[in-house]
Amino acid sequence: MGAALFNSYLVLLFLLVHFKIVRFNLFWKLLPFIVLVLLLFGLLIPMNWGAPQGSAIVVRNAVAVVPSVAGEVIEVPVVANTPLKAGDLLFKIDPTPYEAQVKAIEAQLKLSDMRLSQMTTLYERDAGRAFDVQQRQSEVDQLKGQLEGAQWNLDKTVVRAPADGYVTNLALRKGARVANLPLSPVMAFIDTSSTIIGVEINQIDARYVEPGQEVELTFKFAPGTIYSGRVESVLQAVATGQAQASGTAVMPKALEAVPFVVRVKLDDDAFENCRPALPARPRSTPNTSSRPIWCAACCCGRWRLSTTSIRSDRATQIQAVMSAFETQTV
C-alpha cells in the first residue's frame, strides 16, 4: 500500500512538471524524498507495529475413505464437488458373497436353536445331560456373534458420507475392486461441517491475543464485505519445539523463532462453511473503529491485521488481535 501511494505521487508529480503546471526547482526535486520519509515514519513503520502480518490458511478436514470390506464396486452415484449430506450414498460394493455368508450362518443358527430346544426338553425330562444343553447353548451364542459380524460386513458394502461435505478428485468407477487396507483409500471426502481459519503471528504479538477477542475479515472472492468473528484459541506449541526420545546426543542446529498459530471462528457459519479450503492472504485497511480489523484475501500470500485504536498507556499495552488453526491431514 505504501509503495502504491508513493508511486501515485511520483506519477502526479511527473504530470505536473511535464505540463509545466509547477516549476521543477530544488524544492520539487527534494519533495519525493520528503514524502518517502513521511510515508515511512508516518504510515509504514506504525502499521508494521500496530498491524502484525504473516501467512494465513483456510483448512477443512479431509477424510480418506477406506471401505470396511473388500469387493467389486457395482455403483458410484456420487458426483465430484457436489454438496452431500451426512449419510448420503458414496458407492456400493457387490454384496453377494456377504449375503451368502449371512444366509449360511442363519441356517446354522436355526439348526442349533432346534438342537438346543431338543436337548433342553430331554434335560427337563431327566433324559439328557446338562453338559449337552450348555454345549448347544454355547454353539448358539457363537453363531449369533458370527451372524452379527456377517451382517455388519453386509451393511458395510454400502459406503455413505461420514458428514456434510463433498467428494473431490473422484477416480473410482464401477467395476473397480477395492480393499479394506488403511493405506489404500478410494476417494477423498472433504468435511464442510467445520472450517478452520488459521493465521500465523509472531511470538512477540502472541501475548496480546486472547480468546474471545473480536475480529473482522474480508475475503478476496467476496470483495467489499466485512465479516466478523472471534478468536477461538492460540496454539502455542509448534513442531520445531517437540523432542522425541532417542539414543543420540543433541545435534546443534540453527535456532529460529517460529510464529505461533491463532484460530479464528467466523460469526456467519453459513458463509464460513461455503468458503473454499485455500491459503489466504489478508490485507490491511485503515480502521477507525474500536475493534481490530483482520482483512483476508483468498490467494496464496500473507495477511495483515490493522488496528489504530491502541491505548496510549504502554503499561496496559495493546489489547490483542487474531486467531487460528489445526488440521488433520490424511
C-alpha positions in Angstrom: 0.0 0.0 0.0 2.8 2.4 0.8 4.5 1.7 -2.5 1.3 2.3 -4.3 0.8 5.7 -2.6 4.4 6.7 -3.3 4.2 5.6 -7.0 0.9 7.5 -7.4 2.6 10.6 -6.0 5.5 10.3 -8.4 3.1 10.0 -11.4 1.2 13.0 -10.3 4.4 15.0 -9.8 5.6 14.0 -13.3 2.4 15.1 -14.9 2.5 18.5 -13.1 6.1 19.1 -14.2 5.5 17.7 -17.8 2.6 20.1 -18.4 4.5 22.9 -16.7 2.0 23.4 -14.0 4.8 23.7 -11.5 8.4 24.6 -12.0 10.9 21.8 -11.4 13.1 23.7 -8.9 15.1 22.4 -5.9 12.0 22.1 -3.7 10.2 19.8 -6.1 13.3 17.8 -6.6 13.6 17.2 -2.9 9.9 16.7 -2.2 9.8 13.0 -3.3 12.4 12.2 -0.6 10.5 14.1 2.0 7.3 12.3 1.1 9.1 9.0 1.2 10.3 9.7 4.7 6.9 10.8 5.8 5.3 7.7 4.5 8.0 5.5 6.1 7.7 7.1 9.6 4.1 8.2 9.5 2.5 5.1 7.9 4.6 2.1 7.1 6.5 1.7 10.4 3.4 2.5 12.7 1.4 0.0 10.6 4.1 -2.7 11.0 4.0 -2.2 14.8 0.2 -1.9 15.1 -0.7 -4.4 12.4 1.4 -7.6 12.6 1.4 -9.7 9.5 2.0 -13.3 8.5 0.6 -16.2 6.4 -3.0 -17.4 6.8 -4.9 -20.5 5.6 -8.4 -21.8 5.5 -8.5 -25.5 6.5 -11.0 -28.3 6.0 -10.8 -31.8 7.4 -10.2 -34.4 4.8 -11.4 -37.9 5.3 -9.6 -40.7 3.4 -12.5 -43.1 2.6 -11.4 -46.7 3.0 -14.1 -49.4 2.8 -14.5 -51.7 5.7 -14.9 -54.7 3.4 -13.3 -55.7 0.1 -15.1 -56.4 -3.2 -16.1 -55.2 -6.6 -17.7 -51.8 -6.9 -21.2 -52.0 -8.5 -22.4 -48.4 -8.2 -20.8 -45.0 -7.8 -23.7 -42.5 -7.8 -21.8 -39.7 -6.2 -20.6 -36.7 -8.3 -17.3 -34.9 -7.6 -17.5 -31.5 -5.9 -21.3 -31.8 -5.3 -22.6 -31.0 -1.8 -23.6 -34.1 0.2 -25.3 -34.6 3.5 -24.2 -37.0 6.2 -25.4 -40.5 5.3 -25.7 -39.9 1.5 -24.5 -42.8 -0.6 -21.0 -42.7 -1.9 -20.6 -46.1 -3.6 -21.7 -49.7 -3.3 -19.7 -53.0 -3.1 -21.1 -56.2 -4.5 -23.0 -57.7 -1.5 -23.4 -61.2 -3.0 -20.6 -63.0 -1.0 -21.6 -61.3 2.2 -25.3 -62.1 1.7 -24.3 -65.7 1.2 -22.3 -65.7 4.4 -25.3 -64.3 6.4 -27.6 -66.9 4.9 -25.2 -69.7 5.8 -24.8 -68.6 9.4 -28.6 -68.1 9.7 -29.2 -71.7 8.6 -26.6 -73.0 11.1 -28.2 -70.9 13.8 -31.6 -72.2 13.0 -30.4 -75.8 13.3 -28.5 -75.0 16.5 -31.6 -73.4 18.0 -33.6 -76.5 17.2 -31.0 -78.8 18.7 -30.8 -76.6 21.8 -34.6 -76.9 22.2 -34.5 -80.7 21.9 -31.6 -81.0 24.4 -33.4 -78.7 26.9 -36.6 -80.8 26.6 -34.6 -84.0 27.2 -32.9 -82.5 30.2 -36.1 -81.3 31.8 -37.5 -84.9 31.5 -34.3 -86.3 33.1 -33.4 -88.0 29.8 -30.4 -85.8 28.9 -27.3 -84.2 30.4 -26.8 -80.6 31.5 -23.5 -80.6 29.6 -25.2 -81.2 26.3 -27.6 -78.3 27.0 -24.6 -76.0 27.9 -22.7 -77.1 24.8 -25.6 -76.4 22.5 -26.2 -73.0 24.2 -22.6 -72.1 23.6 -22.9 -73.0 19.9 -26.0 -70.8 19.6 -24.2 -67.9 21.2 -21.2 -68.3 18.9 -23.4 -68.4 15.8 -25.3 -65.3 17.0 -22.0 -63.4 17.3 -20.9 -64.6 13.9 -24.2 -63.5 12.4 -23.8 -60.0 13.9 -20.3 -59.8 12.3 -21.5 -61.1 8.9 -24.5 -58.7 9.0 -22.1 -55.8 9.8 -19.9 -56.8 6.8 -23.0 -56.8 4.6 -24.1 -53.4 5.8 -20.6 -52.0 5.1 -21.0 -52.9 1.4 -22.9 -49.6 1.3 -20.5 -46.7 1.9 -22.0 -43.4 3.0 -20.8 -39.9 3.6 -19.5 -39.5 7.2 -20.5 -35.9 7.4 -21.7 -32.9 5.4 -19.3 -32.2 2.6 -18.3 -33.3 -0.8 -16.0 -35.7 -2.7 -13.1 -34.4 -4.7 -10.7 -35.8 -7.2 -13.1 -38.8 -7.8 -11.5 -41.5 -9.8 -13.5 -44.6 -8.5 -15.6 -46.2 -11.2 -18.0 -49.2 -11.4 -16.1 -52.4 -11.8 -13.1 -51.4 -9.7 -12.0 -53.7 -6.9 -11.4 -52.1 -3.5 -9.8 -53.5 -0.4 -10.0 -52.6 3.3 -6.4 -51.5 3.5 -5.7 -48.3 5.5 -3.0 -47.2 3.0 -5.4 -47.6 0.0 -8.1 -45.0 0.2 -10.5 -45.0 -2.7 -11.6 -41.3 -2.5 -11.1 -38.1 -0.5 -14.1 -36.7 1.3 -13.9 -33.0 2.4 -15.8 -32.3 5.6 -17.5 -29.0 5.4 -19.3 -29.3 8.8 -16.4 -27.3 10.4 -14.0 -24.8 8.9 -10.7 -23.7 10.5 -9.2 -20.3 9.7 -5.6 -20.3 10.9 -3.2 -17.4 11.0 0.5 -17.2 11.9 1.5 -14.5 14.3 4.9 -13.5 15.6 5.7 -14.7 19.1 6.1 -11.1 20.3 2.5 -10.4 19.2 1.0 -13.6 20.7 1.0 -12.1 24.2 -1.7 -9.6 23.1 -4.1 -12.2 21.7 -6.8 -13.7 23.9 -9.8 -16.0 23.1 -13.0 -14.1 22.6 -11.5 -11.0 21.0 -13.5 -9.6 18.1 -12.0 -9.7 14.6 -13.3 -8.5 11.2 -12.2 -10.2 8.0 -12.6 -9.5 4.3 -12.0 -12.1 1.6 -10.8 -11.6 -2.0 -13.5 -13.7 -3.5 -16.2 -11.6 -1.6 -14.9 -8.0 -2.1 -16.5 -5.1 -0.3 -17.9 -7.2 2.5 -16.6 -7.4 6.1 -17.3 -10.5 8.1 -17.0 -10.5 11.9 -15.6 -13.3 14.0 -13.8 -14.1 17.3 -10.5 -15.6 18.4 -11.0 -19.2 19.4 -7.6 -20.2 20.7 -3.9 -19.6 20.4 -1.8 -22.7 19.6 1.4 -22.1 21.4 3.0 -25.4 20.6 4.9 -26.0 17.3 6.6 -29.0 15.8 10.0 -27.4 15.9 9.9 -27.4 19.7 8.9 -31.0 20.0 11.6 -33.5 21.1 11.3 -37.3 20.7 13.1 -39.9 22.8 16.2 -41.2 21.0 19.6 -42.7 21.8 21.5 -39.9 20.1 23.1 -36.8 21.6 21.8 -33.3 20.9 22.7 -32.2 17.4 23.4 -28.4 17.3 21.4 -26.5 14.6 20.4 -23.0 13.9 17.5 -21.9 16.1 14.7 -19.8 14.7 11.8 -18.1 16.5 8.9 -19.6 14.6 5.5 -18.0 14.7 2.5 -19.2 16.7 -0.8 -20.1 15.2 -4.1 -18.5 16.1 -7.5 -19.9 15.3 -10.5 -17.7 14.2 -14.2 -18.5 14.2 -16.5 -16.5 11.9 -19.9 -15.4 13.2 -21.5 -16.2 9.9 -21.5 -20.0 9.9 -23.2 -20.3 6.5 -20.5 -18.2 4.9 -17.7 -19.9 6.7 -18.9 -23.4 5.6 -19.1 -22.3 1.9 -15.5 -20.9 1.9 -13.0 -22.9 -0.2 -10.1 -24.5 1.6 -7.3 -22.4 0.3 -4.3 -20.4 1.5 -5.4 -16.9 2.4 -3.9 -13.5 2.1 -5.4 -11.0 4.5 -4.7 -7.3 3.7 -4.5 -4.3 5.9 -7.1 -1.5 5.6 -7.4 1.7 7.7 -9.6 1.2 10.8 -11.2 3.9 12.8 -13.4 1.7 15.0 -12.5 0.4 18.4 -12.1 -3.2 17.2 -9.2 -4.7 15.3 -9.7 -5.4 11.7 -8.4 -8.5 10.1 -8.6 -8.4 6.3 -8.1 -11.5 4.3 -7.9 -12.3 0.6 -8.2 -15.9 -0.7 -5.0 -16.4 -2.5 -1.5 -17.7 -1.6 0.3 -15.0 0.3 0.3 -13.2 3.6 -2.1 -11.4 5.9 -2.1 -8.2 8.0 -4.1 -7.2 11.0 -4.9 -3.5 11.1 -5.8 -1.6 14.3 -5.5 2.0 15.0 -7.3 2.0 18.3 -4.4 1.2 20.5 -4.2 2.5 24.1 -1.6 5.2 24.7 -0.7 3.7 28.0 2.2 1.3 27.3 1.8 -0.2 30.8 -1.6 -1.7 29.7 -0.1 -2.3 26.2 -2.2 -3.4 23.3 -5.4 -5.3 23.6 -4.9 -8.2 21.2 -5.7 -9.3 17.7 -6.5 -12.5 15.8 -6.9 -16.4 15.8 -6.3 -19.7 14.0 -5.5 -23.3 13.1 -5.2 -27.1 13.3 -5.6 -29.5 10.5 -5.9 -33.1 10.1 -4.2 -34.3 7.1 -5.0 -37.6 5.9 
